[in-house]
Amino acid sequence: MEAYKQIHLQQGSNDWLLWRRIHITATDSAKILNKNPWSSPLECYNEKIEGKETFITAAMQKGMDLEPIARDCLIATLGINLEPKVFESVKYPWMGASLDAISNDNKTLYEIKCVGEKTMQKALNGDISDMYIIQCNKQMLVMDLKKMYLFYYFNEFLHHIIEIERDDNLIKRIIKAETKFWKENILKQTPPEKYGDDYERIENEKANELAAQWLHFDEKEKEAKSQKENVVKQLAKYTKDHDCIFPIAKIRHKITERKGAVDWSRVCSTWNITEENLEPFRKDSSTYSRFSEL
């Protein structure tokens, strides 16, 4: 028995959009795992239950427009037929995958990414977004595959293929998180907490009084910063990009030149330096504490 079944829908059609609302697809997985910096489990819930539409940026629209062209390029490069298809899992029927390019026998799978210059350069250096890794593993989960491929497309002359191997530990996390999301949030129509389960809740009254004080001073700091920046703009007509002093106020103004940061991605590309080559020179990792307003 196959682990999946094909759903005969045209991608982009109204029926396909309705199908996506009642399935957790591969593009939803990073949201549910809190690994999508532009979305969240709550956003995903609102898309499914409330029918909230994802805002399509110019870059996203360009990617969608280029996808058929990129698929034709991929087919020409590989010499095999690839088609967009829609599938759902047999074991987890609420899990779905709307695939960009899969072979006739459903064994060879490519996820197409039509990207800008910066992301293309990262791909050439082997730097793959966590979101893409999660998306690919969700597709491999639905299709019961051990590997698949990412096809990065910039134009007909610049494109790149990266093999993605199945990560069983990540797939276990996907199954656990999505099962909970489906049963506890979607079926019960109960929205998830905005900030998910990654944050410990501190209910202590004294601690929250201190946190409120931090918020008060943070607001004051932002106000003072804005006022200070306004004064600097007014002073510019006196300083005129010169070193000078204000003897009465006892303030010094000095122009300091700062060199630009080295673009290490270009350095690595020019000299064929890999991430593995850089590791012996990497400093120890560090952590820092940062508060922000909810």
C-alpha positions as CSV (number, residue, x, y, z in Angstrom):
1,M,0.0,0.0,0.0
2,E,1.3,3.4,-1.0
3,A,2.0,5.9,1.8
4,Y,0.3,8.6,-0.2
5,K,-2.5,9.2,-2.6
6,Q,-2.7,11.7,-5.4
7,I,-5.3,14.5,-5.3
8,H,-6.2,15.6,-8.8
9,L,-6.3,19.3,-8.5
10,Q,-4.9,22.1,-10.5
11,Q,-2.5,24.2,-8.4
12,G,-3.8,27.7,-8.1
13,S,-7.5,26.8,-8.7
14,N,-10.2,27.6,-6.2
15,D,-10.6,23.9,-5.4
16,W,-6.9,23.7,-4.7
17,L,-7.1,26.7,-2.3
18,L,-10.0,25.1,-0.4
19,W,-8.0,21.8,-0.2
20,R,-5.1,23.7,1.3
21,R,-7.3,25.1,4.0
22,I,-8.2,21.6,5.3
23,H,-4.6,20.2,5.1
24,I,-1.3,21.1,6.7
25,T,1.0,21.4,3.7
26,A,4.8,21.5,3.5
27,T,4.8,25.4,3.4
28,D,2.9,25.3,6.7
29,S,5.4,23.1,8.5
30,A,8.0,25.8,9.3
31,K,5.3,28.1,10.6
32,I,4.1,25.4,13.1
33,L,7.6,24.7,14.2
34,N,8.2,28.4,14.8
35,K,11.0,28.4,12.2
36,N,9.4,30.9,9.7
37,P,10.6,34.4,10.6
38,W,7.7,35.9,8.7
39,S,4.8,33.8,10.0
40,S,3.8,31.8,13.1
41,P,1.4,29.0,14.2
42,L,-1.2,31.6,14.9
43,E,-0.9,33.0,11.4
44,C,-1.3,29.4,10.0
45,Y,-4.4,28.9,12.2
46,N,-6.0,32.1,10.9
47,E,-5.3,31.0,7.3
48,K,-7.0,27.6,7.9
49,I,-9.9,28.6,10.1
50,E,-10.5,32.3,9.3
51,G,-9.5,32.0,5.6
52,K,-6.9,34.8,6.0
53,E,-5.0,35.2,2.8
54,T,-1.2,35.4,2.7
55,F,0.0,38.7,1.5
56,I,1.8,38.2,-1.8
57,T,4.9,40.4,-2.1
58,A,6.5,41.4,-5.4
59,A,9.3,38.9,-4.8
60,M,6.8,36.1,-4.1
61,Q,4.7,37.0,-7.2
62,K,7.9,37.0,-9.3
63,G,8.8,33.6,-8.0
64,M,5.4,32.2,-8.9
65,D,5.5,33.7,-12.3
66,L,9.0,32.2,-12.9
67,E,8.2,28.7,-11.6
68,P,6.9,27.2,-14.9
69,I,10.0,28.6,-16.7
70,A,12.2,27.2,-14.0
71,R,10.5,23.8,-14.3
72,D,11.0,23.7,-18.1
73,C,14.7,24.6,-17.5
74,L,15.0,21.7,-15.0
75,I,13.3,19.3,-17.4
76,A,15.7,20.3,-20.2
77,T,18.7,20.0,-17.8
78,L,17.7,16.5,-16.5
79,G,16.1,15.1,-19.6
80,I,13.2,13.6,-17.7
81,N,9.5,14.6,-17.4
82,L,8.5,16.4,-14.2
83,E,5.1,17.7,-13.4
84,P,3.4,19.7,-10.5
85,K,1.2,17.3,-8.5
86,V,-0.8,17.3,-5.3
87,F,-0.7,14.5,-2.7
88,E,-1.9,13.7,0.8
89,S,-0.6,11.3,3.4
90,V,-2.6,8.0,3.9
91,K,-1.4,7.6,7.5
92,Y,-2.0,11.3,8.3
93,P,-4.8,12.3,5.9
94,W,-4.7,16.0,7.0
95,M,-1.0,16.2,5.9
96,G,-0.6,17.4,2.3
97,A,2.1,18.3,-0.2
98,S,1.6,20.5,-3.3
99,L,4.7,19.6,-5.3
100,D,6.5,21.7,-7.8
101,A,8.1,19.0,-9.9
102,I,7.9,15.2,-9.5
103,S,8.6,12.4,-12.0
104,N,6.0,10.1,-13.6
105,D,6.7,7.3,-11.1
106,N,6.6,9.8,-8.1
107,K,10.1,8.8,-7.0
108,T,12.1,11.8,-8.1
109,L,11.1,15.1,-6.5
110,Y,12.3,18.6,-6.9
111,E,11.3,21.7,-4.9
112,I,11.8,24.8,-7.1
113,K,13.0,28.1,-5.6
114,C,13.1,31.1,-7.9
115,V,15.4,33.3,-6.0
116,G,17.2,36.6,-6.0
117,E,21.0,37.1,-6.4
118,K,21.7,37.0,-2.6
119,T,19.9,33.7,-2.0
120,M,21.4,32.3,-5.2
121,Q,24.9,33.0,-3.9
122,K,24.0,31.3,-0.6
123,A,22.8,28.3,-2.5
124,L,26.1,28.1,-4.4
125,N,27.9,28.2,-1.1
126,G,25.7,25.4,0.3
127,D,23.9,27.7,2.7
128,I,20.3,26.4,2.8
129,S,17.5,28.0,4.8
130,D,16.0,26.0,7.7
131,M,12.6,26.7,6.2
132,Y,13.6,24.9,3.0
133,I,15.0,21.9,4.9
134,I,11.7,21.6,6.9
135,Q,9.6,22.0,3.7
136,C,11.6,19.3,1.9
137,N,11.4,16.8,4.9
138,K,7.6,17.3,5.1
139,Q,7.4,16.5,1.4
140,M,9.6,13.4,1.9
141,L,7.3,12.4,4.8
142,V,4.2,12.5,2.6
143,M,5.8,10.9,-0.4
144,D,7.8,8.3,1.7
145,L,11.1,9.3,0.1
146,K,14.7,9.1,1.4
147,K,16.0,12.0,-0.6
148,M,14.8,14.8,-2.9
149,Y,16.3,17.9,-4.5
150,L,16.2,21.7,-4.3
151,F,16.4,23.5,-7.6
152,Y,17.5,27.1,-7.2
153,Y,16.7,29.2,-10.3
154,F,18.0,32.7,-11.0
155,N,17.9,32.7,-14.8
156,E,18.4,30.3,-17.7
157,F,22.2,30.6,-17.3
158,L,22.4,30.4,-13.5
159,H,20.7,27.6,-11.6
160,H,21.9,25.0,-9.0
161,I,20.7,21.7,-7.7
162,I,21.2,20.6,-4.0
163,E,20.4,17.1,-2.8
164,I,18.4,17.0,0.5
165,E,18.5,13.8,2.5
166,R,15.7,12.7,4.8
167,D,16.2,13.7,8.4
168,D,14.2,11.2,10.5
169,N,14.6,13.2,13.8
170,L,13.3,16.3,12.1
171,I,10.4,14.3,10.6
172,K,9.5,13.1,14.1
173,R,9.4,16.7,15.3
174,I,7.2,17.6,12.3
175,I,4.7,14.8,13.1
176,K,4.6,15.6,16.8
177,A,4.1,19.4,16.3
178,E,1.6,19.1,13.4
179,T,-0.5,16.3,15.1
180,K,-0.8,18.6,18.2
181,F,-1.7,21.6,16.0
182,W,-4.3,19.7,14.0
183,K,-6.0,18.0,17.1
184,E,-5.7,20.8,19.6
185,N,-6.1,23.9,17.4
186,I,-7.7,23.1,14.1
187,L,-10.2,20.5,15.1
188,K,-11.1,22.3,18.3
189,Q,-11.0,25.7,16.6
190,T,-8.8,27.0,19.4
191,P,-6.1,29.5,18.3
192,P,-2.6,28.7,19.5
193,E,-0.8,31.1,21.7
194,K,0.9,33.8,19.7
195,Y,4.4,32.9,21.0
196,G,4.0,29.1,21.1
197,D,5.5,26.7,23.6
198,D,9.2,27.9,23.3
199,Y,8.8,30.5,26.0
200,E,8.6,29.8,29.7
201,R,5.8,31.8,31.4
202,I,6.9,33.8,34.4
203,E,3.8,34.7,36.5
204,N,5.7,35.9,39.6
205,E,4.2,39.3,40.6
206,K,7.5,41.0,41.5
207,A,9.1,39.8,38.3
208,N,6.3,41.3,36.3
209,E,6.6,44.6,38.2
210,L,10.2,44.7,37.2
211,A,9.3,43.8,33.6
212,A,6.8,46.7,33.6
213,Q,9.5,49.0,34.8
214,W,11.7,47.8,31.9
215,L,8.9,48.6,29.4
216,H,8.5,52.1,30.9
217,F,12.2,52.9,30.6
218,D,12.3,51.3,27.1
219,E,9.6,53.7,26.0
220,K,11.4,56.6,27.5
221,E,14.6,55.5,25.8
222,K,12.9,55.4,22.4
223,E,11.4,58.8,23.0
224,A,14.8,60.3,24.0
225,K,16.5,58.6,21.0
226,S,14.0,60.2,18.6
227,Q,14.5,63.6,20.2
228,K,18.3,63.2,20.1
229,E,18.2,62.3,16.4
230,N,16.1,65.4,15.7
231,V,18.7,67.6,17.5
232,V,21.5,65.9,15.5
233,K,19.7,66.8,12.3
234,Q,19.4,70.4,13.4
235,L,23.1,70.6,14.4
236,A,24.2,69.4,11.0
237,K,23.8,72.9,9.5
238,Y,26.5,74.1,12.0
239,T,28.9,71.1,11.9
240,K,28.8,70.7,8.0
241,D,30.7,67.5,8.2
242,H,33.7,69.1,10.0
243,D,35.5,68.3,13.2
244,C,34.4,71.0,15.7
245,I,33.7,71.9,19.3
246,F,30.9,73.7,21.1
247,P,32.9,75.3,24.0
248,I,30.0,76.6,25.9
249,A,28.1,73.3,25.9
250,K,31.4,71.4,26.2
251,I,30.6,69.1,23.3
252,R,32.9,67.8,20.6
253,H,31.9,66.7,17.1
254,K,34.3,64.5,15.1
255,I,34.0,62.8,11.7
256,T,35.2,59.2,11.8
257,E,35.6,57.0,8.8
258,R,34.6,53.4,9.3
259,K,35.6,50.7,6.7
260,G,32.8,48.6,5.3
261,A,32.4,45.0,6.4
262,V,34.0,42.3,4.4
263,D,31.5,40.4,2.2
264,W,32.6,36.9,3.2
265,S,30.1,35.2,0.9
266,R,31.9,36.8,-2.1
267,V,35.3,36.0,-0.7
268,C,34.4,32.4,-0.3
269,S,32.9,32.3,-3.8
270,T,35.9,33.9,-5.4
271,W,38.5,31.6,-3.7
272,N,36.3,28.5,-3.5
273,I,36.3,28.4,0.3
274,T,33.7,26.1,1.8
275,E,32.0,26.2,5.2
276,E,34.2,23.3,6.3
277,N,37.3,25.3,5.4
278,L,36.1,28.1,7.6
279,E,35.2,26.1,10.7
280,P,38.8,25.9,12.2
281,F,38.8,29.8,12.2
282,R,35.4,30.3,13.8
283,K,35.4,31.9,17.2
284,D,33.4,30.2,20.1
285,S,29.7,30.8,19.9
286,S,28.1,33.1,22.5
287,T,24.7,34.0,23.7
288,Y,23.2,37.3,24.8
289,S,20.1,38.4,26.6
290,R,17.6,40.7,24.9
291,F,14.2,42.0,26.1
292,S,11.5,43.1,23.6
293,E,7.9,44.3,23.8
294,L,5.2,41.6,23.0
